[in-house]
Amino acid sequence: MEYRKLGRTGLDVSRLCLGCMTYGESARGNHAWTLDEASSRPLILKALDAGINFLDTANVYSDGTSEEFVGRVLKDYGQRDRIVLATKVHGRMHVGPNGMGLSRKAIMAEIDHSLRRLGTDYVDLYQIHRWDPTTPIEETMEALHDVVKAGKARYIGASSMYAWQFAKAQHVAERHGWTRFVSMQNHYNLLYREEEREMMPLCQDMGVAVIPWSPLARGRLTRAWDEATERTRTDAFGKTLYKVPDADRRVVEAVATVAERRGVPKAQVALAWMLSKPFVTAPIIGASKPDHLDDAVAALSLQLSTEEIAALEEHYVPHAVAGH
Ligand SMILES: NC(=O)c1ccc[n+]([C@@H]2O[C@H](COP(=O)([O-])OP(=O)(O)OC[C@H]3O[C@@H](n4cnc5c(N)ncnc54)[C@H](OP(=O)(O)O)[C@@H]3O)[C@@H](O)[C@H]2O)c1
């Protein structure tokens, strides 16, 4: 396994982050395709055995059960200080007023709920899952700073939003002497590269780590365009993301061509492309089978040529902003 500093922090993270949205009770929350605890556990342990020290989950994943699964595996694994544990806040956790968002009340309640479900007294990275247009950013940044100062989170990060919003949040934190975000978890893959316009250069300029979500476009980059799995059939959010079928299909075919020439699975090519980008610290991979982890690890040693990278990128056309 390779390790990188998370942005300008001193924190070492593996170059692959394990996305734990795949793990949780399918009857709870919005992801009907998730794996139950018995099927999730060996995958999380396999990732840890491969040297992946960086795990990402969220309060909202499968209504808190993703955090519970991860917490129980880590308790049995027993090496909490070796793990970089990331979770998120913003999604709806209960009906009615104050059931979601980034108010001081929501953040203070949700960090404690996450810590209880994760069975730990701190997370390494506490991320805002989205921008909350209904709460002043000053209120959010001060609450996050207080979470850090209370010892409940080591660092804070953000997820999908416009670059101007991220820049504003950092500016507010700096003006008040509050904790700044050290990472951006955004939507980025060969089918969705809009982040190259503003967010990636902004993060490079600020020394913020980029940890993209859905690096394989939720599986679309790993198989023929028309092939579906249980997940693609039931993944309601995924259906909102990739909306330019003609161009997207050509990109998927280009991945297949490079993969065939190399004699490796498509997933390795798509991840190797992402790892070739200097602004990417660690893609957050989804693994529903053991060989998904093997491919992700193998991608770390696959060096693509300039010509191969150009071939993978040439069919891309601008996409409407998706995933905010
Ligand atoms: N911040 C956010 O808003 C946000 C949004 C989305 C995700 N995330 C984070 O990002 C993580 C990853 O998201 P994701 O699961 O969508 O990532 P992904 O890596 O793009 O997709 C994972 C899916 O691709 C397929 N796959 C993976 N490796 C494969 C291989 N080697 N061969 C064939 N198929 C393969 C599997 O699909 P099948 O299961 O269908 O076979 C797997 O479920 C999540 O767990 C979560 O932590 C964050």
The ligand as an ORCA input file, in Angstrom:
! r2SCAN-3c Opt
* xyz 0 1
  N     -19.960     12.432     -0.522
  C     -20.900     11.911     -1.253
  O     -21.902     12.527     -1.546
  C     -20.744     10.506     -1.738
  C     -21.573     10.033     -2.777
  C     -21.360      8.729     -3.203
  C     -20.382      7.932     -2.615
  N     -19.618      8.424     -1.593
  C     -18.532      7.622     -0.973
  O     -17.795      7.015     -2.014
  C     -17.746      5.618     -1.797
  C     -17.659      4.882     -3.095
  O     -18.801      5.147     -3.903
  P     -19.245      4.094     -4.995
  O     -19.545      2.788     -4.344
  O     -20.301      4.738     -5.811
  O     -17.855      3.943     -5.807
  P     -17.430      3.277     -7.165
  O     -16.080      2.724     -6.902
  O     -17.605      4.262     -8.272
  O     -18.484      2.104     -7.441
  C     -18.410      0.901     -6.756
  C     -19.156     -0.155     -7.558
  O     -18.455     -0.427     -8.767
  C     -18.439     -1.814     -9.007
  N     -17.048     -2.272     -8.919
  C     -16.092     -1.827     -8.062
  N     -14.920     -2.448     -8.315
  C     -15.149     -3.274     -9.345
  C     -14.332     -4.182    -10.062
  N     -13.035     -4.311     -9.769
  N     -14.876     -4.901    -11.060
  C     -16.197     -4.762    -11.374
  N     -17.021     -3.919    -10.729
  C     -16.496     -3.178     -9.725
  C     -19.335     -2.458     -7.973
  O     -20.646     -2.446     -8.512
  P     -21.702     -3.596     -8.175
  O     -21.827     -3.637     -6.691
  O     -22.933     -3.144     -8.898
  O     -21.107     -4.868     -8.754
  C     -19.238     -1.477     -6.824
  O     -20.360     -1.518     -5.981
  C     -19.014      5.321     -0.971
  O     -18.920      4.100     -0.279
  C     -19.045      6.505     -0.071
  O     -18.136      6.324      1.013
  C     -19.788      9.705     -1.162
*
